[in-house]
Amino acid sequence: MYSDIINIRYAKYSDIAAITDIYNYSIRHEISTFEEVEISVDEMKARYEEVVIKEKHPYIVATTRGKDGEIVIGYCYLLRYRARSGYRYTSTDSIYIHHEHRGKRVGSLLLERIIEIAKEMNYYNMIGVASGGNDVSIKLHKRFGFRFLCSMENVGLKFNQWINTDYFQLNFQLTQ
Ligand SMILES: CC(C)(COP(=O)(O)OP(=O)(O)OC[C@H]1O[C@@H](n2cnc3c(N)ncnc32)[C@H](O)[C@@H]1OP(=O)(O)O)[C@@H](O)C(=O)NCCC(=O)NCCS
């Protein structure tokens, strides 16, 4: 099975170039991110440090074996949903898979692991945000027990189209 050769581990600095490529593909081609201009490896490094060093939150990658050794094919990180202290029990995830490796359970393996870590961190909720009726992201989150909360209409504009965002919630007390 494909997922047998996937390894999930914490990200490190040497992964950042591959992470940047994965994310820039989504910037160029998709409405999964509302960002419109590709970012540099240095900018991604700064964002990685924001998650891992400043916020002390998990940043994980999925890897597999390529012809020249290990390659990064997806990443996922967790952050507090909002910075204000009252939100301290509510987290949010962000997940991106290399476009050639989608639909092979890589996203499921990453999300499963980040949910485990969120529980270990004593989070009470996780919020998933999917834009533009992203069916795969919606399926992925529902697979792990997230329930649909609401849509915000036309909050994004990309590729000359207005885009909705859908919010999903996983409450760990309800799903234990
Ligand atoms: C959304 C994303 C993270 C999902 O990861 P993935 O590895 O492709 O997903 P998985 O293979 O683990 O499949 C997850 C679910 O989606 C379904 N799915 C996967 N690809 C699909 C496709 N092309 N069409 C329909 N359903 C699909 C799977 O069947 C599975 O559902 P199930 O458990 O009910 O069977 C990935 O496609 C991606 O990176 N997309 C672009 C970025 C993005 O949208 N990120 C999320 C917003 S932050």
The ligand as an SDF file (V2000), in Angstrom:
LIG
                    3D

 48 50  0  0  0  0  0  0  0  0999 V2000
   -6.7110   18.7560    0.5950 C   0  0  0  0  0  0  0  0  0  0  0  0
   -5.4640   17.8800    0.6650 C   0  0  0  0  0  0  0  0  0  0  0  0
   -4.6050   18.3230    1.8450 C   0  0  0  0  0  0  0  0  0  0  0  0
   -5.9150   16.4160    0.8850 C   0  0  0  0  0  0  0  0  0  0  0  0
   -4.7970   15.5800    0.9680 O   0  0  0  0  0  0  0  0  0  0  0  0
   -4.7540   14.2190    0.1070 P   0  0  0  0  0  0  0  0  0  0  0  0
   -3.5520   13.4650    0.4740 O   0  0  0  0  0  0  0  0  0  0  0  0
   -4.9330   14.5760   -1.3220 O   0  0  0  0  0  0  0  0  0  0  0  0
   -6.0890   13.5010    0.6610 O   0  0  0  0  0  0  0  0  0  0  0  0
   -6.3130   11.9630    1.0240 P   0  0  0  0  0  0  0  0  0  0  0  0
   -5.7760   11.0840   -0.0660 O   0  0  0  0  0  0  0  0  0  0  0  0
   -5.8110   11.7030    2.4000 O   0  0  0  0  0  0  0  0  0  0  0  0
   -7.9020   11.8760    0.9710 O   0  0  0  0  0  0  0  0  0  0  0  0
   -8.7330   12.5640    1.8850 C   0  0  0  0  0  0  0  0  0  0  0  0
  -10.1830   12.3660    1.4600 C   0  0  0  0  0  0  0  0  0  0  0  0
  -10.4220   13.0450    0.2190 O   0  0  0  0  0  0  0  0  0  0  0  0
  -10.8300   12.1110   -0.8030 C   0  0  0  0  0  0  0  0  0  0  0  0
  -10.1830   12.5090   -2.0370 N   0  0  0  0  0  0  0  0  0  0  0  0
   -8.8450   12.6070   -2.2510 C   0  0  0  0  0  0  0  0  0  0  0  0
   -8.6170   13.0600   -3.4980 N   0  0  0  0  0  0  0  0  0  0  0  0
   -9.8340   13.2420   -4.0810 C   0  0  0  0  0  0  0  0  0  0  0  0
  -10.2640   13.7140   -5.3630 C   0  0  0  0  0  0  0  0  0  0  0  0
   -9.3920   14.0930   -6.2790 N   0  0  0  0  0  0  0  0  0  0  0  0
  -11.5900   13.8010   -5.5930 N   0  0  0  0  0  0  0  0  0  0  0  0
  -12.4820   13.4340   -4.6580 C   0  0  0  0  0  0  0  0  0  0  0  0
  -12.1320   12.9930   -3.4150 N   0  0  0  0  0  0  0  0  0  0  0  0
  -10.8320   12.8880   -3.1390 C   0  0  0  0  0  0  0  0  0  0  0  0
  -10.3510   10.7610   -0.3160 C   0  0  0  0  0  0  0  0  0  0  0  0
  -11.1310    9.7220   -0.8430 O   0  0  0  0  0  0  0  0  0  0  0  0
  -10.5360   10.9270    1.1680 C   0  0  0  0  0  0  0  0  0  0  0  0
  -11.9100   10.8230    1.5290 O   0  0  0  0  0  0  0  0  0  0  0  0
  -12.4870    9.5360    2.2760 P   0  0  0  0  0  0  0  0  0  0  0  0
  -11.6680    9.3860    3.5050 O   0  0  0  0  0  0  0  0  0  0  0  0
  -13.8980    9.9170    2.5430 O   0  0  0  0  0  0  0  0  0  0  0  0
  -12.2940    8.4150    1.3110 O   0  0  0  0  0  0  0  0  0  0  0  0
   -4.6270   17.9290   -0.6600 C   0  0  0  0  0  0  0  0  0  0  0  0
   -5.4240   17.4990   -1.7250 O   0  0  0  0  0  0  0  0  0  0  0  0
   -4.0670   19.3070   -0.9610 C   0  0  0  0  0  0  0  0  0  0  0  0
   -2.9410   19.6000   -0.5690 O   0  0  0  0  0  0  0  0  0  0  0  0
   -4.8450   20.1760   -1.6370 N   0  0  0  0  0  0  0  0  0  0  0  0
   -4.4000   21.5350   -1.9580 C   0  0  0  0  0  0  0  0  0  0  0  0
   -4.1990   22.3790   -0.7110 C   0  0  0  0  0  0  0  0  0  0  0  0
   -5.4250   22.3800    0.1690 C   0  0  0  0  0  0  0  0  0  0  0  0
   -6.5400   22.4170   -0.3030 O   0  0  0  0  0  0  0  0  0  0  0  0
   -5.1790   22.3460    1.4790 N   0  0  0  0  0  0  0  0  0  0  0  0
   -6.2450   22.3660    2.4610 C   0  0  0  0  0  0  0  0  0  0  0  0
   -6.5830   23.7240    2.8930 C   0  0  0  0  0  0  0  0  0  0  0  0
   -5.5090   24.3650    4.1410 S   0  0  0  0  0  0  0  0  0  0  0  0
  1  2  1  0
  2  3  1  0
  2  4  1  0
  2 36  1  0
  4  5  1  0
  5  6  1  0
  6  7  2  0
  6  8  1  0
  6  9  1  0
  9 10  1  0
 10 11  2  0
 10 12  1  0
 10 13  1  0
 13 14  1  0
 14 15  1  0
 15 16  1  0
 15 30  1  0
 16 17  1  0
 17 18  1  0
 17 28  1  0
 18 19  1  0
 18 27  1  0
 19 20  2  0
 20 21  1  0
 21 22  1  0
 21 27  2  0
 22 23  1  0
 22 24  2  0
 24 25  1  0
 25 26  2  0
 26 27  1  0
 28 29  1  0
 28 30  1  0
 30 31  1  0
 31 32  1  0
 32 33  2  0
 32 34  1  0
 32 35  1  0
 36 37  1  0
 36 38  1  0
 38 39  2  0
 38 40  1  0
 40 41  1  0
 41 42  1  0
 42 43  1  0
 43 44  2  0
 43 45  1  0
 45 46  1  0
 46 47  1  0
 47 48  1  0
M  END
$$$$
